[in-house]
Amino acid sequence: MLQLTSQPSEPSTLLPIKSAVMAIGGAEDKVRGRQILQTFFNRAGGEEAIIAVIPSASREPDVMGQVYLDIFTEMGAKGVEVMMVTERHHGEDDQLLTSLEDCTGVFMSGGDQIRLCALLEDTPLMEKVRAKVWQGEVVLAGTSAGAAVLGHHMIASGGSGEAPNRALVDMAIGLGIIPEVIVDQHFYNRNRLARLISAIAAHPDRLGIGVDEDTCALFEADGLIQVIGKGAVTIVDPRHVTCSNYNSTGMTDPLSLYNLKLHVLSHGDCYDLHKHEVHSQKAEFPSV
Amino acid sequence: MLQLTSQPSEPSTLLPIKSAVMAIGGAEDKVRGRQILQTFFNRAGGEEAIIAVIPSASREPDVMGQVYLDIFTEMGAKGVEVMMVTERHHGEDDQLLTSLEDCTGVFMSGGDQIRLCALLEDTPLMEKVRAKVWQGEVVLAGTSAGAAVLGHHMIASGGSGEAPNRALVDMAIGLGIIPEVIVDQHFYNRNRLARLISAIAAHPDRLGIGVDEDTCALFEADGLIQVIGKGAVTIVDPRHVTCSNYNSTGMTDPLSLYNLKLHVLSHGDCYDLHKHEVHSQKAEFPSV
């Protein structure tokens, strides 16, 4: 059991993003109110939106791409294109890179986050998406696997039904759109609080963000996270953890973690990444 | 969303108990090291121990009683008696009350906590057990259902796979041995963190104690909780919660809870109920 000699460094409060990034916990409503998808559509410019759908995480990218193409077309987007990146060299395709120039919204589907990263990381296409998000030129949304990849550190896979431990989660490197966070999805639906705690124990300089199904953590450029949707967004904040046995315990032994802070947030709640405070904006926050 | 006008009252730091109370998370090792059962046996007096086993939570109290009778007999207890309380009037039985006089340890088995409470609450037998614990005359252990009943408020049943919400947990009144806490068991094994958070949202003046299988939260008379065993003990501390929508939300809507403190503790860790602090006693704590 090691006493931490100093507090873990705070996650940077200066998000690199200059436009909204939406981490969706999977299984977002695609039929009725479509609250989250409608929010993405609106943020991307509404009827002026030009949207790129990246279905690369899916094993059926044709099907998955068509689903979102139909939805955003039906909503009235000015343009929707499915970017069929199913081989790494597609991420160098000049035509896709040219198309991306005019995009106002990029939507990454669900599937397998390892596959998504393997296809996209370090490609010119991904570099351009990241640059456009950081420069405020495009709204980015990712659902399920598409949300898992947003941080620098990514949960590749993991288990449940165990106390937090080092073997409960497999980490990998994500796409680093918002490096400061580790995003988990299908969160309470698949009982993933223990695995997110395990991930944060490994990386106590990051902030854990657990997003439920049909729920979105909407990162604003000004450092606010807004919660939209039916479930909860859980913030796992390790900044005040005083002691952890992470580096001195066996892989499957239960972890000790003292003084972890947890915020369980629902629709309309808001977390301020600058002040590390939560507040409710239920009265002010528009539902779409 | 209601802002709390004041902090919820702190759980009393003056435990009524004057001897150890062991909250065991179920499925404790009964065969090999028997670390937790051996600790109970030792605390009850070792070879001088006179132990009462109360198997009332079980649907097969004969079988369950015999299991523990055999174990404590094999360990060398001076006396072991199974108290077959299977009807409420058994809790008034003079012979059982007389037997209890000499006991140094009482062990409550697993099963159904509602059944256990229905059979025992407000009986002379239970009053006597509680009085003897509070007077320091007997060590009490409860496993699974036997641990669930220890607080004033008790989790009767609940679900998982959902964000914390009012409908996720059914509360009842427990046996009130340690009124200040709400104990949950089979904790990470059955993904019960969300239901314990839901229970604590309903009773923010209590402290949540989640105990894993083959793990024990050992409450000492001096206000320390020691952790023994293979899993984790999770402390859910709502004393600093600044905002909760508990009283303004629908039964199945996700709860908002800001600033919940969580301590994930493993074998050898220690929580001080007076100071509300955690510290490691790994070096000092004997394994049995």
Chai-1 contact restraints between the chains, C-beta under 6 A:
chainA,res_idxA,chainB,res_idxB,connection_type,confidence,min_distance_angstrom,max_distance_angstrom,comment,restraint_id
A,M1,B,S280,contact,1.0,0.0,6.0,A-B,restraint_1
A,M1,B,K282,contact,1.0,0.0,6.0,A-B,restraint_2
A,S160,B,N191,contact,1.0,0.0,6.0,A-B,restraint_3
A,G161,B,N189,contact,1.0,0.0,6.0,A-B,restraint_4
A,E162,B,Y188,contact,1.0,0.0,6.0,A-B,restraint_5
A,A163,B,Y188,contact,1.0,0.0,6.0,A-B,restraint_6
A,A163,B,D212,contact,1.0,0.0,6.0,A-B,restraint_7
A,A163,B,G231,contact,1.0,0.0,6.0,A-B,restraint_8
A,A163,B,A232,contact,1.0,0.0,6.0,A-B,restraint_9
A,P164,B,V264,contact,1.0,0.0,6.0,A-B,restraint_10
A,Y188,B,E162,contact,1.0,0.0,6.0,A-B,restraint_11
A,Y188,B,A163,contact,1.0,0.0,6.0,A-B,restraint_12
A,Y188,B,A194,contact,1.0,0.0,6.0,A-B,restraint_13
A,N189,B,G161,contact,1.0,0.0,6.0,A-B,restraint_14
A,N191,B,S160,contact,1.0,0.0,6.0,A-B,restraint_15
A,N191,B,N191,contact,1.0,0.0,6.0,A-B,restraint_16
A,L193,B,L193,contact,1.0,0.0,6.0,A-B,restraint_17
A,A194,B,Y188,contact,1.0,0.0,6.0,A-B,restraint_18
A,D212,B,A163,contact,1.0,0.0,6.0,A-B,restraint_19
A,G231,B,A163,contact,1.0,0.0,6.0,A-B,restraint_20
A,G231,B,P254,contact,1.0,0.0,6.0,A-B,restraint_21
A,A232,B,A163,contact,1.0,0.0,6.0,A-B,restraint_22
A,A232,B,P254,contact,1.0,0.0,6.0,A-B,restraint_23
A,P254,B,G231,contact,1.0,0.0,6.0,A-B,restraint_24
A,P254,B,A232,contact,1.0,0.0,6.0,A-B,restraint_25
A,P254,B,S266,contact,1.0,0.0,6.0,A-B,restraint_26
A,S256,B,L265,contact,1.0,0.0,6.0,A-B,restraint_27
A,S256,B,S266,contact,1.0,0.0,6.0,A-B,restraint_28
A,S256,B,D269,contact,1.0,0.0,6.0,A-B,restraint_29
A,L257,B,V264,contact,1.0,0.0,6.0,A-B,restraint_30
A,Y258,B,H263,contact,1.0,0.0,6.0,A-B,restraint_31
A,Y258,B,V278,contact,1.0,0.0,6.0,A-B,restraint_32
A,L260,B,L262,contact,1.0,0.0,6.0,A-B,restraint_33
A,L262,B,L260,contact,1.0,0.0,6.0,A-B,restraint_34
A,L262,B,L262,contact,1.0,0.0,6.0,A-B,restraint_35
A,H263,B,Y258,contact,1.0,0.0,6.0,A-B,restraint_36
A,V264,B,P164,contact,1.0,0.0,6.0,A-B,restraint_37
A,V264,B,L257,contact,1.0,0.0,6.0,A-B,restraint_38
A,L265,B,S256,contact,1.0,0.0,6.0,A-B,restraint_39
A,S266,B,P254,contact,1.0,0.0,6.0,A-B,restraint_40
A,S266,B,S256,contact,1.0,0.0,6.0,A-B,restraint_41
A,D269,B,S256,contact,1.0,0.0,6.0,A-B,restraint_42
A,V278,B,Y258,contact,1.0,0.0,6.0,A-B,restraint_43
A,S280,B,M1,contact,1.0,0.0,6.0,A-B,restraint_44
A,K282,B,M1,contact,1.0,0.0,6.0,A-B,restraint_45
